[in-house]
Amino acid sequence: MNNRLMGSLLTFVAVVAGLSFATPSHASAKIVTDADATAAVKSSVSLGTAESDGGAATGKASLTPAAKRWSTTTITYKIASGSSYYKSVWKNAVKVWNRSGVVNLVPTSGKADITLSTSNSPVKNDATVGITYSSYYNNKTMNNLAVLASAKSYVYRNVANRYHYSKGERTNVAEHELGHALGLEHNVGKHSVMYYATRDQSVSKPDINGLVHSYR
């Protein structure tokens, strides 16, 4: 089996299983991929423990923590969804993060840093309304954060439909997933868009503070 086919199979298995995995980019470095998910909420009241990457979210509610960042503040993106509805959802999410003045997300028709898309959750009765797979270099850091190589974010249509999310609420989910694609983790505070269960929250001061701290 050739290396390209083996790499494709490893990527497919890891994405389906929702697991972290590593694939070699060259002899001395690896690109590692994490998955960050958004839990669905049935109402505006969210209960539970904020979790990120399988563990409890840490830090203060006033500063959204980060584990990764891009090497530059100008970051390209592509909307892969064929739905005009979800294209609008993602464009609105991009506008909100660009208004922070910290990063400059620019569209591209070529290979993008971040791919924004939609899908249906493959898990029956899943409560995950969005997910982001972010790949980073295991031997590169900036500000003590891993440097991102690529990211792909999804909003799960079937889960959003099941819980009757409005377009504005789906945009909030898209903002949350785009926050992960920018390197942010979950915030312990319910007023952050990066709280683990996002419905009514949009990007707020703690999230911008986290971005400023990451990209300083």
VOSEPA-528119 format. One record per residue (C-alpha): residue number from 1; residue in one letter; x, y, z. Coordinates in Angstrom, 2 decimals, m for minus. Layout:
@num NUM residuo a px X py Y pz Z
...
% end
This chain:
@num 1 residuo m px 0.00 py 0.00 pz 0.00
@num 2 residuo n px 1.54 py 3.36 pz m0.98
@num 3 residuo n px 2.11 py 6.18 pz 1.50
@num 4 residuo r px m0.57 py 8.44 pz 0.03
@num 5 residuo l px m3.28 py 5.80 pz 0.30
@num 6 residuo m px m2.20 py 4.87 pz 3.83
@num 7 residuo g px m2.32 py 8.55 pz 4.88
@num 8 residuo s px m5.81 py 8.94 pz 3.41
@num 9 residuo l px m7.06 py 5.86 pz 5.26
@num 10 residuo l px m5.59 py 7.06 pz 8.57
@num 11 residuo t px m7.23 py 10.47 pz 8.15
@num 12 residuo f px m10.61 py 8.89 pz 7.33
@num 13 residuo v px m10.54 py 6.57 pz 10.34
@num 14 residuo a px m9.52 py 9.36 pz 12.71
@num 15 residuo v px m12.23 py 11.75 pz 11.52
@num 16 residuo v px m14.97 py 9.11 pz 11.77
@num 17 residuo a px m13.83 py 8.09 pz 15.25
@num 18 residuo g px m13.37 py 11.70 pz 16.42
@num 19 residuo l px m9.90 py 10.89 pz 17.71
@num 20 residuo s px m6.62 py 12.78 pz 17.73
@num 21 residuo f px m4.03 py 11.41 pz 15.37
@num 22 residuo a px m0.61 py 12.20 pz 13.97
@num 23 residuo t px 0.63 py 11.88 pz 10.43
@num 24 residuo p px 4.27 py 12.54 pz 9.48
@num 25 residuo s px 4.96 py 15.59 pz 7.33
@num 26 residuo h px 8.70 py 14.98 pz 7.14
@num 27 residuo a px 11.39 py 13.21 pz 9.10
@num 28 residuo s px 11.61 py 15.66 pz 12.02
@num 29 residuo a px 8.06 py 16.99 pz 12.37
@num 30 residuo k px 4.50 py 15.76 pz 12.68
@num 31 residuo i px 1.16 py 17.40 pz 12.10
@num 32 residuo v px m1.22 py 16.53 pz 14.92
@num 33 residuo t px m5.01 py 16.85 pz 14.66
@num 34 residuo d px m7.48 py 17.54 pz 17.48
@num 35 residuo a px m11.27 py 17.56 pz 17.45
@num 36 residuo d px m13.28 py 20.17 pz 19.41
@num 37 residuo a px m17.05 py 19.84 pz 19.64
@num 38 residuo t px m19.99 py 22.03 pz 20.64
@num 39 residuo a px m22.74 py 20.47 pz 22.74
@num 40 residuo a px m26.32 py 21.26 pz 21.78
@num 41 residuo v px m28.62 py 22.93 pz 24.27
@num 42 residuo k px m32.42 py 22.66 pz 24.19
@num 43 residuo s px m32.99 py 26.08 pz 25.71
@num 44 residuo s px m31.10 py 29.22 pz 26.66
@num 45 residuo v px m30.21 py 27.66 pz 30.02
@num 46 residuo s px m27.02 py 25.60 pz 29.87
@num 47 residuo l px m26.07 py 23.21 pz 32.64
@num 48 residuo g px m22.99 py 21.07 pz 33.13
@num 49 residuo t px m19.22 py 21.34 pz 33.21
@num 50 residuo a px m17.39 py 23.13 pz 30.44
@num 51 residuo e px m15.11 py 20.66 pz 28.75
@num 52 residuo s px m12.43 py 20.89 pz 26.10
@num 53 residuo d px m10.35 py 18.12 pz 24.52
@num 54 residuo g px m11.76 py 15.65 pz 27.04
@num 55 residuo g px m10.91 py 17.70 pz 30.12
@num 56 residuo a px m12.37 py 20.51 pz 32.22
@num 57 residuo a px m11.99 py 24.02 pz 30.84
@num 58 residuo t px m9.54 py 26.08 pz 32.87
@num 59 residuo g px m8.80 py 29.73 pz 33.51
@num 60 residuo k px m10.98 py 32.76 pz 34.15
@num 61 residuo a px m14.24 py 33.58 pz 32.43
@num 62 residuo s px m12.78 py 36.99 pz 31.52
@num 63 residuo l px m10.14 py 35.45 pz 29.23
@num 64 residuo t px m10.91 py 32.65 pz 26.77
@num 65 residuo p px m7.88 py 30.31 pz 26.83
@num 66 residuo a px m6.03 py 29.12 pz 23.74
@num 67 residuo a px m3.88 py 26.14 pz 22.86
@num 68 residuo k px m3.04 py 27.03 pz 19.27
@num 69 residuo r px m2.69 py 29.97 pz 16.89
@num 70 residuo w px m1.84 py 30.72 pz 13.29
@num 71 residuo s px 1.63 py 32.02 pz 12.43
@num 72 residuo t px 0.12 py 35.23 pz 11.04
@num 73 residuo t px m2.99 py 37.30 pz 11.75
@num 74 residuo t px m4.04 py 37.13 pz 8.08
@num 75 residuo i px m5.79 py 33.78 pz 7.68
@num 76 residuo t px m7.50 py 32.41 pz 4.56
@num 77 residuo y px m10.80 py 30.58 pz 4.58
@num 78 residuo k px m13.13 py 28.81 pz 2.16
@num 79 residuo i px m16.82 py 28.03 pz 2.61
@num 80 residuo a px m17.31 py 24.50 pz 1.27
@num 81 residuo s px m21.07 py 24.27 pz 1.82
@num 82 residuo g px m23.24 py 24.38 pz m1.30
@num 83 residuo s px m26.18 py 25.75 pz 0.71
@num 84 residuo s px m26.78 py 29.50 pz 0.35
@num 85 residuo y px m28.35 py 29.43 pz 3.83
@num 86 residuo y px m25.21 py 28.03 pz 5.46
@num 87 residuo k px m22.93 py 30.17 pz 3.32
@num 88 residuo s px m24.71 py 33.13 pz 4.90
@num 89 residuo v px m24.32 py 31.60 pz 8.38
@num 90 residuo w px m20.57 py 31.17 pz 7.91
@num 91 residuo k px m20.10 py 34.61 pz 6.32
@num 92 residuo n px m21.84 py 36.20 pz 9.30
@num 93 residuo a px m19.59 py 34.28 pz 11.70
@num 94 residuo v px m16.50 py 35.45 pz 9.80
@num 95 residuo k px m17.69 py 39.07 pz 9.98
@num 96 residuo v px m18.08 py 38.86 pz 13.76
@num 97 residuo w px m14.51 py 37.59 pz 14.29
@num 98 residuo n px m13.10 py 40.12 pz 11.80
@num 99 residuo r px m14.79 py 42.92 pz 13.76
@num 100 residuo s px m12.50 py 42.05 pz 16.68
@num 101 residuo g px m9.69 py 43.74 pz 14.74
@num 102 residuo v px m7.26 py 41.03 pz 15.90
@num 103 residuo v px m7.33 py 38.68 pz 12.91
@num 104 residuo n px m8.05 py 39.25 pz 9.24
@num 105 residuo l px m10.00 py 36.35 pz 7.75
@num 106 residuo v px m9.92 py 36.57 pz 3.95
@num 107 residuo p px m11.72 py 34.34 pz 1.43
@num 108 residuo t px m9.77 py 32.32 pz m1.12
@num 109 residuo s px m10.69 py 30.08 pz m4.02
@num 110 residuo g px m7.45 py 28.13 pz m3.63
@num 111 residuo k px m6.15 py 26.09 pz m0.73
@num 112 residuo a px m7.44 py 27.68 pz 2.47
@num 113 residuo d px m6.11 py 27.67 pz 6.02
@num 114 residuo i px m9.64 py 27.13 pz 7.32
@num 115 residuo t px m12.46 py 25.27 pz 5.60
@num 116 residuo l px m16.01 py 26.01 pz 6.76
@num 117 residuo s px m18.73 py 23.49 pz 5.97
@num 118 residuo t px m21.85 py 21.67 pz 7.10
@num 119 residuo s px m22.70 py 18.03 pz 7.52
@num 120 residuo n px m25.05 py 15.69 pz 9.33
@num 121 residuo s px m23.79 py 14.01 pz 12.47
@num 122 residuo p px m23.13 py 10.33 pz 11.77
@num 123 residuo v px m24.07 py 9.44 pz 15.37
@num 124 residuo k px m27.72 py 8.64 pz 16.14
@num 125 residuo n px m29.27 py 11.03 pz 18.68
@num 126 residuo d px m25.99 py 12.95 pz 18.86
@num 127 residuo a px m26.00 py 16.12 pz 20.97
@num 128 residuo t px m22.99 py 17.60 pz 19.18
@num 129 residuo v px m24.12 py 20.55 pz 17.06
@num 130 residuo g px m20.71 py 21.55 pz 15.71
@num 131 residuo i px m17.18 py 20.21 pz 15.47
@num 132 residuo t px m13.75 py 21.45 pz 14.41
@num 133 residuo y px m10.70 py 19.43 pz 13.40
@num 134 residuo s px m7.55 py 21.52 pz 13.81
@num 135 residuo s px m4.12 py 20.37 pz 12.72
@num 136 residuo y px m0.94 py 21.83 pz 14.17
@num 137 residuo y px 2.82 py 21.28 pz 14.04
@num 138 residuo n px 4.27 py 19.38 pz 16.96
@num 139 residuo n px 7.60 py 21.22 pz 16.73
@num 140 residuo k px 6.48 py 24.84 pz 16.21
@num 141 residuo t px 5.21 py 27.29 pz 18.81
@num 142 residuo m px 4.49 py 31.02 pz 19.09
@num 143 residuo n px 3.68 py 32.63 pz 22.45
@num 144 residuo n px 3.87 py 29.10 pz 23.87
@num 145 residuo l px 1.00 py 28.04 pz 21.59
@num 146 residuo a px 1.14 py 25.34 pz 18.92
@num 147 residuo v px 1.21 py 26.73 pz 15.38
@num 148 residuo l px m1.76 py 25.68 pz 13.28
@num 149 residuo a px m1.36 py 24.01 pz 9.90
@num 150 residuo s px m5.02 py 23.70 pz 8.86
@num 151 residuo a px m8.53 py 23.54 pz 10.29
@num 152 residuo k px m11.96 py 22.39 pz 9.18
@num 153 residuo s px m15.17 py 23.36 pz 10.97
@num 154 residuo y px m18.67 py 21.94 pz 10.62
@num 155 residuo v px m22.16 py 22.79 pz 11.80
@num 156 residuo y px m24.25 py 19.62 pz 12.06
@num 157 residuo r px m27.53 py 20.38 pz 10.28
@num 158 residuo n px m29.52 py 17.44 pz 11.65
@num 159 residuo v px m28.68 py 18.25 pz 15.28
@num 160 residuo a px m29.43 py 21.97 pz 14.83
@num 161 residuo n px m32.76 py 21.01 pz 13.23
@num 162 residuo r px m33.61 py 18.56 pz 16.03
@num 163 residuo y px m33.16 py 21.25 pz 18.66
@num 164 residuo h px m34.88 py 23.92 pz 16.53
@num 165 residuo y px m31.93 py 26.30 pz 16.29
@num 166 residuo s px m32.74 py 29.59 pz 14.58
@num 167 residuo k px m30.40 py 31.03 pz 11.94
@num 168 residuo g px m28.95 py 33.39 pz 14.54
@num 169 residuo e px m28.31 py 30.48 pz 16.91
@num 170 residuo r px m26.63 py 28.48 pz 14.12
@num 171 residuo t px m24.47 py 31.52 pz 13.45
@num 172 residuo n px m23.43 py 31.48 pz 17.11
@num 173 residuo v px m22.45 py 27.81 pz 16.72
@num 174 residuo a px m20.47 py 28.75 pz 13.62
@num 175 residuo e px m18.73 py 31.51 pz 15.61
@num 176 residuo h px m17.84 py 28.96 pz 18.29
@num 177 residuo e px m16.37 py 26.52 pz 15.79
@num 178 residuo l px m14.48 py 29.28 pz 13.99
@num 179 residuo g px m13.08 py 30.27 pz 17.39
@num 180 residuo h px m11.65 py 26.74 pz 17.69
@num 181 residuo a px m10.25 py 27.06 pz 14.16
@num 182 residuo l px m8.44 py 30.20 pz 15.34
@num 183 residuo g px m6.94 py 28.26 pz 18.25
@num 184 residuo l px m9.27 py 29.12 pz 21.13
@num 185 residuo e px m10.38 py 26.53 pz 23.70
@num 186 residuo h px m13.56 py 26.39 pz 25.79
@num 187 residuo n px m14.29 py 29.16 pz 28.29
@num 188 residuo v px m15.67 py 28.37 pz 31.76
@num 189 residuo g px m18.13 py 31.28 pz 31.51
@num 190 residuo k px m21.61 py 30.98 pz 29.98
@num 191 residuo h px m21.42 py 34.48 pz 28.45
@num 192 residuo s px m18.55 py 33.50 pz 26.15
@num 193 residuo v px m19.23 py 32.16 pz 22.67
@num 194 residuo m px m16.57 py 29.57 pz 23.54
@num 195 residuo y px m18.61 py 28.09 pz 26.39
@num 196 residuo y px m18.91 py 24.38 pz 25.62
@num 197 residuo a px m22.68 py 24.55 pz 24.93
@num 198 residuo t px m23.40 py 27.47 pz 22.63
@num 199 residuo r px m26.82 py 28.69 pz 21.57
@num 200 residuo d px m27.54 py 32.30 pz 22.56
@num 201 residuo q px m23.96 py 33.45 pz 23.04
@num 202 residuo s px m22.07 py 35.45 pz 20.42
@num 203 residuo v px m18.43 py 36.56 pz 20.42
@num 204 residuo s px m17.92 py 38.69 pz 23.54
@num 205 residuo k px m15.16 py 40.54 pz 25.36
@num 206 residuo p px m13.59 py 37.41 pz 26.96
@num 207 residuo d px m13.25 py 35.84 pz 23.51
@num 208 residuo i px m11.64 py 38.95 pz 22.02
@num 209 residuo n px m9.35 py 39.15 pz 25.06
@num 210 residuo g px m8.30 py 35.56 pz 24.40
@num 211 residuo l px m7.59 py 36.32 pz 20.75
@num 212 residuo v px m5.56 py 39.42 pz 21.64
@num 213 residuo h px m3.56 py 37.40 pz 24.16
@num 214 residuo s px m2.93 py 34.62 pz 21.63
@num 215 residuo y px m1.89 py 36.82 pz 18.71
@num 216 residuo r px 0.09 py 39.46 pz 20.62
% end
